[in-house]
């Protein structure tokens, strides 16, 4: 296994852990188990790579007018899209999704710093 493969696998596991922990803190986000969190982590990574750039370009005028705050809403929408594509990962509202995405980002960052 190459170094890049190990880094990719580590990133998936870190994000899965962040998703799993976020579900225990945020009301409105549910994960059926760590396996579902791993699948959600993979789907979220793909969504961030493929869907998010398109959404950012399409929403550029709104994002500029809101001084970048609209990005939080886009991240929440992205998490809801991931929820609809992943069995065992449920996000009940946009508010939960926005707060959840913030928590996932913070927890993922903290785990990365520790490791």
TORZAKE-102980 format. One record per atom (N, C-alpha, C): residue number from 0; x, y, z; atom name. Coordinates in steps of 0.2 Angstrom, whole numbers, plus 2048, in hexadecimal, padded with zeros to 3 digits. Example, Ala and Ser with C-alpha at 12.3 -4.5 7.8 and 13.67 -1.06 7.14 Angstrom:
SITE   pos   east   north    up   site
SITE     0    842     7E4   827      N
SITE     0    83E     7EA   827     CA
SITE     0    842     7F0   827      C
SITE     1    840     7F5   823      N
SITE     1    844     7FB   824     CA
SITE     1    840     800   827      C
end
This chain:
SITE   pos   east   north    up   site
SITE     0    804     7FA   800      N
SITE     0    800     800   800     CA
SITE     0    805     806   800      C
SITE     1    803     80B   7FB      N
SITE     1    808     811   7FB     CA
SITE     1    806     816   800      C
SITE     2    80A     81B   801      N
SITE     2    809     820   806     CA
SITE     2    803     824   804      C
SITE     3    801     825   7FE      N
SITE     3    7FB     829   7FC     CA
SITE     3    7F5     825   7FE      C
SITE     4    7F5     81E   7FD      N
SITE     4    7F0     81A   7FE     CA
SITE     4    7EE     81A   806      C
SITE     5    7F4     81A   80A      N
SITE     5    7F3     81A   811     CA
SITE     5    7F0     821   813      C
SITE     6    7F2     826   810      N
SITE     6    7EF     82D   812     CA
SITE     6    7E8     82E   810      C
SITE     7    7E6     82B   80A      N
SITE     7    7DF     82B   808     CA
SITE     7    7DB     827   80D      C
SITE     8    7DD     821   80F      N
SITE     8    7DA     81D   813     CA
SITE     8    7D9     820   81A      C
SITE     9    7DE     823   81C      N
SITE     9    7DE     827   823     CA
SITE     9    7D9     82D   822      C
SITE    10    7D9     830   81D      N
SITE    10    7D4     836   81C     CA
SITE    10    7CD     833   81C      C
SITE    11    7CC     82E   819      N
SITE    11    7C5     82B   819     CA
SITE    11    7C3     829   821      C
SITE    12    7C8     826   824      N
SITE    12    7C6     824   82B     CA
SITE    12    7C6     82A   830      C
SITE    13    7CA     82F   82F      N
SITE    13    7C9     835   833     CA
SITE    13    7C2     838   832      C
SITE    14    7C0     839   82B      N
SITE    14    7BA     83C   82A     CA
SITE    14    7B4     838   82C      C
SITE    15    7B5     831   82C      N
SITE    15    7AF     82C   82E     CA
SITE    15    7AF     82D   836      C
SITE    16    7B4     82E   839      N
SITE    16    7B4     82F   841     CA
SITE    16    7B1     835   842      C
SITE    17    7B2     83B   83E      N
SITE    17    7AF     841   840     CA
SITE    17    7A8     841   83E      C
SITE    18    7A6     83D   839      N
SITE    18    79E     83D   838     CA
SITE    18    79B     839   83D      C
SITE    19    79E     834   840      N
SITE    19    79B     82F   845     CA
SITE    19    79B     833   84B      C
SITE    20    7A0     837   84D      N
SITE    20    7A0     83B   853     CA
SITE    20    79B     841   853      C
SITE    21    79A     844   84D      N
SITE    21    796     849   84C     CA
SITE    21    78E     847   84D      C
SITE    22    78D     841   84A      N
SITE    22    786     83E   84B     CA
SITE    22    784     83D   852      C
SITE    23    789     83C   857      N
SITE    23    787     83C   85E     CA
SITE    23    787     842   861      C
SITE    24    789     848   85E      N
SITE    24    788     84E   861     CA
SITE    24    783     853   85E      C
SITE    25    781     852   858      N
SITE    25    77C     856   855     CA
SITE    25    776     853   854      C
SITE    26    770     856   857      N
SITE    26    76A     853   856     CA
SITE    26    768     854   84F      C
SITE    27    765     84F   84B      N
SITE    27    763     850   845     CA
SITE    27    768     84C   840      C
SITE    28    76D     84A   842      N
SITE    28    772     846   83E     CA
SITE    28    772     83F   841      C
SITE    29    771     83A   83D      N
SITE    29    771     833   840     CA
SITE    29    776     82E   83B      C
SITE    30    77A     82A   83E      N
SITE    30    77E     825   83B     CA
SITE    30    77D     81F   83E      C
SITE    31    77B     81A   83A      N
SITE    31    779     813   83C     CA
SITE    31    77F     80F   83F      C
SITE    32    785     811   83D      N
SITE    32    78B     80E   840     CA
SITE    32    791     810   83C      C
SITE    33    797     80E   83E      N
SITE    33    79D     810   83C     CA
SITE    33    79E     80F   834      C
SITE    34    79B     809   832      N
SITE    34    79C     807   82B     CA
SITE    34    798     80C   827      C
SITE    35    792     80F   829      N
SITE    35    78E     814   826     CA
SITE    35    792     81A   826      C
SITE    36    796     81C   82B      N
SITE    36    79A     822   82B     CA
SITE    36    7A0     821   826      C
SITE    37    7A3     81B   825      N
SITE    37    7A8     81B   820     CA
SITE    37    7A5     81C   819      C
SITE    38    79F     819   818      N
SITE    38    79C     81A   811     CA
SITE    38    79B     822   810      C
SITE    39    798     825   816      N
SITE    39    796     82C   815     CA
SITE    39    79C     830   814      C
SITE    40    7A2     82E   817      N
SITE    40    7A8     831   816     CA
SITE    40    7AB     831   80F      C
SITE    41    7AA     82B   80C      N
SITE    41    7AC     82A   805     CA
SITE    41    7A8     82F   801      C
SITE    42    7A1     82E   802      N
SITE    42    79D     832   7FE     CA
SITE    42    79E     83A   7FF      C
SITE    43    79F     83C   805      N
SITE    43    7A0     843   806     CA
SITE    43    7A7     845   803      C
SITE    44    7AC     841   803      N
SITE    44    7B2     843   7FF     CA
SITE    44    7B1     844   7F8      C
SITE    45    7AD     83F   7F5      N
SITE    45    7AB     83F   7EE     CA
SITE    45    7A7     846   7EC      C
SITE    46    7A2     847   7F1      N
SITE    46    79E     84D   7F0     CA
SITE    46    7A2     853   7F0      C
SITE    47    7A7     854   7F5      N
SITE    47    7AB     859   7F5     CA
SITE    47    7AF     85A   7EF      C
SITE    48    7B1     855   7EC      N
SITE    48    7B6     855   7E6     CA
SITE    48    7B2     857   7E0      C
SITE    49    7AC     854   7DF      N
SITE    49    7A8     855   7D9     CA
SITE    49    7A2     85A   7D9      C
SITE    50    79E     85A   7DE      N
SITE    50    798     85E   7DE     CA
SITE    50    79A     865   7E1      C
SITE    51    79E     865   7E7      N
SITE    51    79F     86C   7EA     CA
SITE    51    7A2     871   7E5      C
SITE    52    7A7     870   7E1      N
SITE    52    7AA     875   7DD     CA
SITE    52    7A4     878   7D8      C
SITE    53    7A0     874   7D6      N
SITE    53    79A     876   7D1     CA
SITE    53    796     87B   7D5      C
SITE    54    794     878   7DB      N
SITE    54    78F     87D   7DF     CA
SITE    54    793     883   7E1      C
SITE    55    799     883   7E2      N
SITE    55    79D     889   7E4     CA
SITE    55    79D     88E   7DE      C
SITE    56    79E     88C   7D8      N
SITE    56    79E     890   7D2     CA
SITE    56    797     893   7D1      C
SITE    57    792     88E   7D1      N
SITE    57    78B     891   7D0     CA
SITE    57    788     896   7D5      C
SITE    58    78B     895   7DB      N
SITE    58    789     89A   7E1     CA
SITE    58    78D     8A0   7E2      C
SITE    59    792     8A1   7DD      N
SITE    59    797     8A6   7DE     CA
SITE    59    794     8AD   7E0      C
SITE    60    78F     8AF   7DC      N
SITE    60    78D     8B6   7DE     CA
SITE    60    78A     8B6   7E5      C
SITE    61    786     8B1   7E7      N
SITE    61    783     8B1   7ED     CA
SITE    61    789     8B1   7F3      C
SITE    62    78D     8AD   7F1      N
SITE    62    793     8AC   7F6     CA
SITE    62    797     8B2   7F7      C
SITE    63    798     8B6   7F2      N
SITE    63    79C     8BC   7F2     CA
SITE    63    798     8C1   7F6      C
SITE    64    791     8C1   7F5      N
SITE    64    78D     8C6   7F8     CA
SITE    64    78C     8C5   800      C
SITE    65    78D     8BE   801      N
SITE    65    78C     8BC   809     CA
SITE    65    793     8BC   80C      C
SITE    66    798     8BE   808      N
SITE    66    79F     8BE   80B     CA
SITE    66    7A1     8B7   80D      C
SITE    67    79F     8B2   809      N
SITE    67    7A1     8AB   80A     CA
SITE    67    79D     8A7   80F      C
SITE    68    798     8AA   812      N
SITE    68    794     8A6   817     CA
SITE    68    78F     8A1   813      C
SITE    69    78E     8A3   80D      N
SITE    69    789     89E   809     CA
SITE    69    78C     897   809      C
SITE    70    793     897   809      N
SITE    70    797     890   809     CA
SITE    70    794     88C   80E      C
SITE    71    792     88E   814      N
SITE    71    790     88A   81A     CA
SITE    71    789     886   817      C
SITE    72    785     88A   814      N
SITE    72    77F     887   811     CA
SITE    72    780     882   80C      C
SITE    73    785     883   808      N
SITE    73    787     87F   803     CA
SITE    73    78A     878   806      C
SITE    74    78E     879   80B      N
SITE    74    790     873   80E     CA
SITE    74    78B     86F   812      C
SITE    75    786     872   814      N
SITE    75    780     86F   817     CA
SITE    75    77C     86B   812      C
SITE    76    77B     86F   80C      N
SITE    76    778     86B   806     CA
SITE    76    77C     865   804      C
SITE    77    782     866   804      N
SITE    77    786     860   802     CA
SITE    77    786     85A   807      C
SITE    78    785     85C   80D      N
SITE    78    784     856   812     CA
SITE    78    77D     853   811      C
SITE    79    778     857   810      N
SITE    79    772     854   80E     CA
SITE    79    772     850   808      C
SITE    80    775     852   803      N
SITE    80    776     84E   7FD     CA
SITE    80    779     847   7FF      C
SITE    81    77F     847   803      N
SITE    81    782     841   805     CA
SITE    81    77E     83D   809      C
SITE    82    77A     840   80D      N
SITE    82    775     83C   811     CA
SITE    82    770     838   80D      C
SITE    83    76E     83C   807      N
SITE    83    769     838   803     CA
SITE    83    76C     833   7FF      C
SITE    84    772     833   7FE      N
SITE    84    776     82E   7FA     CA
SITE    84    779     828   7FE      C
SITE    85    779     829   805      N
SITE    85    77C     824   809     CA
SITE    85    777     821   80E      C
SITE    86    776     81A   80E      N
SITE    86    772     817   812     CA
SITE    86    775     816   819      C
SITE    87    771     818   81E      N
SITE    87    773     818   825     CA
SITE    87    776     81E   827      C
SITE    88    776     824   823      N
SITE    88    778     82A   825     CA
SITE    88    772     82F   824      C
SITE    89    76F     832   829      N
SITE    89    76A     836   828     CA
SITE    89    76B     83D   82B      C
SITE    90    769     842   827      N
SITE    90    769     849   829     CA
SITE    90    762     84C   828      C
SITE    91    75F     84E   82E      N
SITE    91    758     850   82E     CA
SITE    91    757     857   82B      C
SITE    92    75B     85C   82C      N
SITE    92    75A     862   82A     CA
SITE    92    760     866   828      C
SITE    93    75F     86C   825      N
SITE    93    764     870   822     CA
SITE    93    768     873   828      C
SITE    94    765     875   82D      N
SITE    94    768     877   833     CA
SITE    94    76D     872   836      C
SITE    95    76A     86C   837      N
SITE    95    76F     867   83A     CA
SITE    95    775     865   835      C
SITE    96    773     866   82F      N
SITE    96    779     864   82A     CA
SITE    96    77E     86A   82A      C
SITE    97    77C     870   82B      N
SITE    97    781     875   82B     CA
SITE    97    785     875   831      C
SITE    98    782     874   837      N
SITE    98    786     873   83D     CA
SITE    98    78A     86C   83D      C
SITE    99    787     867   83A      N
SITE    99    78B     861   83A     CA
SITE    99    791     861   836      C
SITE   100    790     865   830      N
SITE   100    796     866   82C     CA
SITE   100    79C     86A   82F      C
SITE   101    79A     86F   833      N
SITE   101    79F     872   837     CA
SITE   101    7A2     86E   83C      C
SITE   102    79E     86A   840      N
SITE   102    7A1     865   844     CA
SITE   102    7A5     860   841      C
SITE   103    7A3     85D   83B      N
SITE   103    7A7     858   838     CA
SITE   103    7AE     85B   836      C
SITE   104    7AE     861   834      N
SITE   104    7B4     865   832     CA
SITE   104    7B9     866   838      C
SITE   105    7B6     868   83D      N
SITE   105    7BA     869   843     CA
SITE   105    7BD     863   846      C
SITE   106    7B9     85E   847      N
SITE   106    7BB     857   849     CA
SITE   106    7C0     854   845      C
SITE   107    7BF     854   83E      N
SITE   107    7C4     852   83A     CA
SITE   107    7CB     855   83A      C
SITE   108    7CA     85C   83B      N
SITE   108    7D1     860   83C     CA
SITE   108    7D4     85E   842      C
SITE   109    7D1     85D   847      N
SITE   109    7D4     85C   84E     CA
SITE   109    7D7     855   84E      C
SITE   110    7D3     850   84B      N
SITE   110    7D6     849   84A     CA
SITE   110    7DD     849   846      C
SITE   111    7DC     84D   841      N
SITE   111    7E2     84D   83C     CA
SITE   111    7E8     850   840      C
SITE   112    7E7     856   844      N
SITE   112    7EC     859   848     CA
SITE   112    7EF     854   84D      C
SITE   113    7EB     850   850      N
SITE   113    7ED     84C   855     CA
SITE   113    7F2     846   852      C
SITE   114    7EF     843   84C      N
SITE   114    7F3     83E   849     CA
SITE   114    7F9     841   845      C
end
